[in-house]
Amino acid sequence: MIIITGAAGFIGSNMVAKLNSESHIDLILVDNFSNKRKNKNLEDKRYSKTIDRDVFFEWFEKNHKKVELVVHLGARTDTTEFDKAVFDKLNLGYSTKMWEYCTKYKIPLIYASSAATYGLGEFGYKDDEEIISNLKPLNPYGESKNEFDNLVIKSKKAPPYWAGIKFFNVYGPNEYHKGKMASVIFHAYNQIKETGKIKLFRSHDPDFKDGEQKRDFIYVKDVVDVLFFLMTNKVKSGIYNLGTGKARTFLDLAKATFHATGTEENIEFIDTPEDIRDKYQYFTEADMSKLSGTGYFLPFSTLEQGIDDYVKYFLLQERYK
């Protein structure tokens, strides 16, 4: 059986769908299942059992012999939350315990890290484990992810196979429940639906024109394809970036969203809020050479392809993956 934590969430539920499509149904889904809207992500999915995250390790202790692999995607992902204790418990503490159990019982582990660990990109965006201790995340969420990455690479004992995945800007179906933490595409679509226009942050950096701030946006369907590849191929253990390797502007994103909805372009620029202005990332782009070196060869969706699919087949129809 395969364990997926954060299974009712955005990436987690897409991972369940991917595994189902590959005929994997003996799945143990771990999460806090108190959010009814989030639980809709699991409708029509096939799995063996759901377990609340607070009692999961008791179950794991008794049933570890049946477990083939853990995909640990559960985390507190709110970048606007500044209570470090929350992240110490739900991210660093929970992940550390997962690492210890998988090491003890010799179970392969794939876990979610984040591109938030790179901060302002002072050291670039290369998934080089030598620079992890130097990285300067901009918020407690990024710090919690980087602290765990540091723990992992310094650990003298490890699971028989492990991979930490630094997700860049993931978007796609099943993020209806995420509120303000949903992707820019999700919010752009809803702005068009409600007002007929999209608001983008004005640039406060002379090196970037308004709307030309860049991010590495990756479609969640591509994300789960990579995770499945890492599950089934057992490449060299380590920390891997997961973006497209191609940064795109917010103007590109807005135009693609207008096109997918069949709406005339109407873009308004607003000031970046002062409380996040000094921590705002103007550029992120994953160096994908490490993953490419494992033999992964499937092409990533372009921003236009991903947005077109997401808008037309999910958002416009209010469908779930």
C-alpha positions as CSV (number, residue, x, y, z in Angstrom):
1,M,0.0,0.0,0.0
2,I,1.0,3.6,-0.6
3,I,0.5,6.4,2.0
4,I,-0.3,9.9,0.8
5,T,-0.4,12.7,3.3
6,G,-2.2,16.0,2.5
7,A,-4.3,13.7,0.4
8,A,-7.5,15.9,0.4
9,G,-5.5,18.9,-0.6
10,F,-4.6,20.4,-4.0
11,I,-1.5,18.4,-5.0
12,G,-2.4,15.5,-2.8
13,S,-5.8,14.8,-4.4
14,N,-4.3,15.2,-7.9
15,M,-1.7,12.6,-6.9
16,V,-4.5,10.2,-5.8
17,A,-6.1,10.7,-9.2
18,K,-2.8,10.0,-10.9
19,L,-2.3,6.8,-8.9
20,N,-5.9,5.7,-9.7
21,S,-5.2,6.2,-13.4
22,E,-2.2,3.9,-13.0
23,S,-4.3,1.2,-11.3
24,H,-3.2,2.0,-7.8
25,I,-6.1,1.8,-5.4
26,D,-4.6,0.4,-2.2
27,L,-4.0,3.9,-0.9
28,I,-4.0,5.2,2.7
29,L,-5.0,8.9,2.7
30,V,-3.9,11.1,5.5
31,D,-5.1,14.6,6.2
32,N,-7.3,16.7,8.5
33,F,-10.6,15.9,7.0
34,S,-12.7,18.6,8.8
35,N,-12.9,20.9,5.7
36,K,-15.9,19.7,3.7
37,R,-15.1,21.8,0.7
38,K,-11.5,20.3,0.6
39,N,-12.9,16.8,1.0
40,K,-14.8,17.2,-2.3
41,N,-11.4,16.8,-3.9
42,L,-11.6,13.1,-3.0
43,E,-15.1,12.4,-4.5
44,D,-15.0,9.5,-7.0
45,K,-11.4,8.6,-6.0
46,R,-10.5,5.0,-5.1
47,Y,-8.6,4.2,-1.9
48,S,-8.5,1.8,1.0
49,K,-8.8,4.1,4.0
50,T,-8.6,7.6,5.4
51,I,-6.7,8.4,8.6
52,D,-6.7,11.7,10.5
53,R,-3.2,13.2,10.6
54,D,-3.3,13.4,14.4
55,V,-3.6,9.6,14.8
56,F,-1.6,8.5,11.8
57,F,1.6,7.6,13.5
58,E,-0.2,5.3,15.8
59,W,-1.6,3.5,12.8
60,F,1.8,3.6,11.0
61,E,3.5,1.9,14.0
62,K,1.1,-1.0,13.8
63,N,0.9,-1.3,10.0
64,H,4.3,-0.3,8.7
65,K,5.0,-3.8,7.3
66,K,2.3,-3.3,4.7
67,V,3.5,0.0,3.5
68,E,5.5,0.2,0.2
69,L,6.1,4.0,0.0
70,V,5.1,7.3,1.6
71,V,4.3,10.4,-0.4
72,H,4.4,13.2,2.2
73,L,2.6,16.2,0.8
74,G,0.8,17.4,3.9
75,A,1.9,20.8,5.3
76,R,0.7,24.2,6.4
77,T,1.3,26.3,3.3
78,D,0.1,29.7,4.3
79,T,2.9,32.1,3.5
80,T,1.1,34.9,5.3
81,E,1.1,33.0,8.6
82,F,3.9,34.2,10.9
83,D,3.4,32.1,14.0
84,K,6.5,29.9,13.8
85,A,5.1,27.4,16.3
86,V,2.4,26.4,13.7
87,F,5.1,25.5,11.2
88,D,7.3,23.9,13.8
89,K,4.4,21.5,14.6
90,L,2.7,20.8,11.2
91,N,5.7,21.1,8.9
92,L,9.1,20.6,10.6
93,G,7.9,18.4,13.5
94,Y,5.6,16.2,11.5
95,S,8.1,15.8,8.6
96,T,10.9,14.9,11.0
97,K,8.7,12.2,12.6
98,M,7.9,10.9,9.1
99,W,11.6,10.8,8.2
100,E,12.4,8.9,11.4
101,Y,9.6,6.3,10.9
102,C,10.5,5.7,7.2
103,T,14.2,5.4,8.2
104,K,13.4,3.0,11.0
105,Y,11.1,0.8,9.0
106,K,13.1,1.1,5.7
107,I,10.3,2.6,3.7
108,P,10.9,4.9,0.7
109,L,9.8,8.5,1.2
110,I,9.0,11.3,-1.3
111,Y,8.3,14.6,0.4
112,A,7.3,18.2,-0.5
113,S,9.8,20.9,-0.1
114,S,9.2,24.3,-1.7
115,A,10.8,27.0,-3.9
116,A,10.0,29.3,-1.1
117,T,13.3,28.1,0.4
118,Y,15.2,30.1,-2.2
119,G,14.0,33.5,-0.8
120,L,15.0,36.3,-3.1
121,G,17.2,34.0,-5.1
122,E,20.5,35.4,-3.8
123,F,22.1,32.0,-4.4
124,G,20.2,31.2,-7.6
125,Y,17.6,28.5,-8.1
126,K,19.7,25.4,-8.5
127,D,18.8,22.3,-6.4
128,D,22.4,22.0,-5.1
129,E,22.4,20.5,-1.7
130,E,25.6,22.3,-0.9
131,I,23.8,25.7,-0.8
132,I,20.8,24.7,1.3
133,S,22.3,25.8,4.6
134,N,23.0,29.3,3.1
135,L,19.4,29.9,1.8
136,K,17.4,32.8,3.3
137,P,13.6,32.1,3.0
138,L,11.4,35.1,3.4
139,N,8.7,33.7,5.8
140,P,8.2,31.1,8.4
141,Y,6.7,28.7,5.8
142,G,9.8,28.8,3.7
143,E,12.0,28.5,6.8
144,S,10.2,25.4,8.0
145,K,10.7,23.7,4.6
146,N,14.4,24.7,4.5
147,E,15.0,23.6,8.0
148,F,13.7,20.1,7.1
149,D,15.8,20.0,4.0
150,N,18.8,20.8,6.1
151,L,17.9,18.1,8.6
152,V,17.6,15.6,5.7
153,I,20.9,16.3,4.0
154,K,22.8,16.2,7.4
155,S,21.1,13.0,8.6
156,K,23.4,10.1,9.1
157,K,20.5,7.6,8.7
158,A,17.9,7.8,5.9
159,P,15.1,5.8,4.3
160,P,16.4,3.3,1.6
161,Y,15.2,5.8,-1.0
162,W,14.1,9.4,-0.6
163,A,13.4,12.5,-2.7
164,G,12.6,16.1,-1.5
165,I,10.7,18.1,-4.2
166,K,11.0,21.8,-4.4
167,F,7.7,22.8,-5.9
168,F,7.6,26.1,-7.8
169,N,4.3,27.9,-8.6
170,V,1.9,25.0,-9.0
171,Y,-1.6,25.7,-10.4
172,G,-4.5,23.5,-11.6
173,P,-7.7,21.7,-10.6
174,N,-8.8,21.0,-7.0
175,E,-7.6,24.3,-5.5
176,Y,-11.1,25.7,-4.9
177,H,-10.7,25.4,-1.1
178,K,-7.4,27.3,-0.9
179,G,-8.9,30.8,-0.6
180,K,-6.2,33.5,-0.7
181,M,-3.4,30.8,-1.1
182,A,-4.9,29.5,-4.4
183,S,-2.8,30.1,-7.5
184,V,-2.7,33.4,-9.4
185,I,-4.5,31.7,-12.3
186,F,-7.4,30.7,-10.1
187,H,-7.7,34.3,-8.8
188,A,-7.3,35.8,-12.3
189,Y,-10.1,33.6,-13.6
190,N,-12.4,34.7,-10.8
191,Q,-11.6,38.3,-11.3
192,I,-12.5,38.0,-14.9
193,K,-15.7,36.2,-14.0
194,E,-16.7,38.9,-11.4
195,T,-15.4,42.1,-12.9
196,G,-14.2,41.5,-16.4
197,K,-10.7,42.5,-15.6
198,I,-7.5,41.3,-13.9
199,K,-5.6,43.3,-11.3
200,L,-1.8,42.8,-11.3
201,F,0.8,44.2,-8.9
202,R,2.7,47.2,-10.2
203,S,6.5,46.9,-10.3
204,H,8.4,48.7,-7.6
205,D,11.7,47.6,-9.0
206,P,13.2,49.7,-11.8
207,D,14.6,46.6,-13.5
208,F,11.1,45.3,-14.2
209,K,8.2,46.9,-16.0
210,D,4.7,46.6,-14.6
211,G,3.5,43.0,-15.2
212,E,6.9,41.7,-16.2
213,Q,7.7,40.2,-12.9
214,K,8.4,36.5,-13.6
215,R,7.6,33.2,-12.0
216,D,8.1,29.5,-13.0
217,F,4.4,28.4,-13.2
218,I,3.9,24.6,-13.5
219,Y,0.6,22.7,-14.1
220,V,-0.3,20.2,-11.5
221,K,-0.8,17.5,-14.1
222,D,2.9,17.8,-14.8
223,V,3.8,17.8,-11.1
224,V,2.1,14.4,-10.5
225,D,3.7,12.9,-13.6
226,V,7.1,13.7,-12.1
227,L,6.1,12.4,-8.7
228,F,4.9,9.1,-10.3
229,F,8.2,8.9,-12.2
230,L,10.2,9.3,-9.0
231,M,8.1,6.7,-7.3
232,T,8.5,4.1,-9.9
233,N,12.1,4.7,-11.0
234,K,13.9,5.2,-7.7
235,V,16.5,7.6,-9.0
236,K,19.4,8.8,-6.9
237,S,18.1,10.1,-3.5
238,G,18.3,13.8,-3.1
239,I,16.5,17.2,-3.4
240,Y,15.0,18.1,-6.8
241,N,13.5,21.2,-8.2
242,L,10.1,20.9,-9.9
243,G,9.2,23.7,-12.2
244,T,9.2,24.0,-16.0
245,G,12.6,25.7,-16.1
246,K,11.0,28.6,-18.0
247,A,10.0,31.7,-16.2
248,R,6.9,33.6,-17.6
249,T,5.5,37.0,-16.8
250,F,2.3,37.9,-15.1
251,L,1.3,39.6,-18.2
252,D,1.7,36.3,-20.1
253,L,-0.5,34.7,-17.4
254,A,-3.2,37.3,-17.6
255,K,-3.4,37.3,-21.4
256,A,-3.6,33.5,-21.5
257,T,-6.4,33.5,-18.9
258,F,-8.4,36.1,-20.9
259,H,-7.9,34.0,-24.1
260,A,-9.0,30.8,-22.4
261,T,-12.2,32.5,-21.1
262,G,-12.9,34.2,-24.5
263,T,-12.8,37.6,-22.8
264,E,-11.3,40.9,-24.1
265,E,-8.1,41.8,-22.2
266,N,-8.6,44.4,-19.4
267,I,-5.6,44.7,-17.1
268,E,-5.3,47.1,-14.2
269,F,-2.1,47.6,-12.1
270,I,-2.3,48.2,-8.4
271,D,0.5,48.9,-5.9
272,T,2.0,45.9,-4.2
273,P,1.0,46.1,-0.5
274,E,3.7,47.7,1.6
275,D,3.8,44.8,4.1
276,I,5.0,42.4,1.5
277,R,6.8,44.8,-0.9
278,D,10.3,44.2,0.5
279,K,9.8,40.4,0.4
280,Y,8.3,40.2,-3.1
281,Q,10.0,37.9,-5.5
282,Y,10.4,39.5,-9.0
283,F,11.9,36.4,-10.6
284,T,11.9,32.7,-10.0
285,E,13.0,30.0,-12.4
286,A,13.8,26.4,-11.6
287,D,17.1,24.9,-12.8
288,M,15.8,21.6,-14.0
289,S,19.1,20.0,-15.1
290,K,19.2,17.6,-12.1
291,L,15.8,16.1,-12.8
292,S,16.7,15.9,-16.5
293,G,19.7,13.9,-15.6
294,T,17.6,11.2,-14.1
295,G,16.1,10.4,-17.5
296,Y,12.8,12.2,-17.1
297,F,11.9,13.2,-20.6
298,L,8.2,14.2,-20.7
299,P,7.6,17.8,-21.9
300,F,6.0,20.3,-19.5
301,S,2.9,22.1,-20.5
302,T,3.5,25.6,-21.6
303,L,1.7,28.3,-19.6
304,E,-0.8,28.8,-22.4
305,Q,-1.5,25.0,-22.6
306,G,-1.9,24.6,-18.9
307,I,-4.2,27.6,-18.4
308,D,-6.3,26.6,-21.4
309,D,-6.8,23.1,-20.0
310,Y,-7.4,24.3,-16.5
311,V,-9.9,27.0,-17.4
312,K,-11.9,25.2,-20.1
313,Y,-12.1,21.7,-18.5
314,F,-12.2,22.6,-14.8
315,L,-12.9,26.2,-13.8
316,L,-15.6,27.0,-16.4
317,Q,-17.3,23.7,-15.6
318,E,-16.5,23.8,-11.8
319,R,-15.1,20.3,-12.2
320,Y,-12.7,18.5,-10.0
321,K,-9.8,16.3,-11.1
